[in-house]
Amino acid sequence: MLIPITIHTNPDGTIDASAPSLPSCEIRCMREEIGLPTLRLLIEDALTLRLLDGKTLPAGDESDSLHRTGPVGERYAHVNINVGHLVALAKHQKNFKR
C-alpha cells in the first residue's frame, strides 16, 4: 500500500512531514534521514491500531500524485507499507492480549 506523504521545508531549516490520510501522523525534524523513518513508524502504528480496532484502512494512493504542485518548499512522496505484515502483527497482538 502506498501512503502519500507531504514534506515541507520551513524557513528555519526544520522539516515538517505528514501523511494527510492519517491525521495523527506528522512530525517535525531537523534532518530527513531521521524524520522520514520516524514518520514511517508512525504510519505503521496508526494502521496497526486501525486494524486492531476493526476499522478500515485508508485507500492507498496508486495515482501519480508525486507530480502535484504545491507551495514553495513542499514536496510529495509515498511510503510503501507492507499491509500483510501489519495484519499479521495485529493478529499476534490480539492473541497476546487474551
Rosetta blueprint (number, residue, H / E / L):
1 M L
2 L E
3 I E
4 P E
5 I E
6 T E
7 I E
8 H E
9 T E
10 N L
11 P L
12 D L
13 G L
14 T L
15 I E
16 D E
17 A E
18 S E
19 A L
20 P L
21 S L
22 L L
23 P L
24 S L
25 C L
26 E E
27 I E
28 R E
29 C E
30 M L
31 R L
32 E H
33 E H
34 I H
35 G H
36 L H
37 P H
38 T H
39 L H
40 R H
41 L H
42 L H
43 I H
44 E H
45 D H
46 A H
47 L H
48 T H
49 L H
50 R H
51 L H
52 L H
53 D L
54 G L
55 K L
56 T L
57 L L
58 P L
59 A L
60 G L
61 D L
62 E L
63 S L
64 D L
65 S H
66 L H
67 H H
68 R L
69 T L
70 G L
71 P L
72 V L
73 G L
74 E E
75 R E
76 Y E
77 A E
78 H E
79 V E
80 N E
81 I L
82 N L
83 V H
84 G H
85 H H
86 L H
87 V H
88 A H
89 L H
90 A H
91 K H
92 H H
93 Q H
94 K H
95 N H
96 F H
97 K H
98 R L
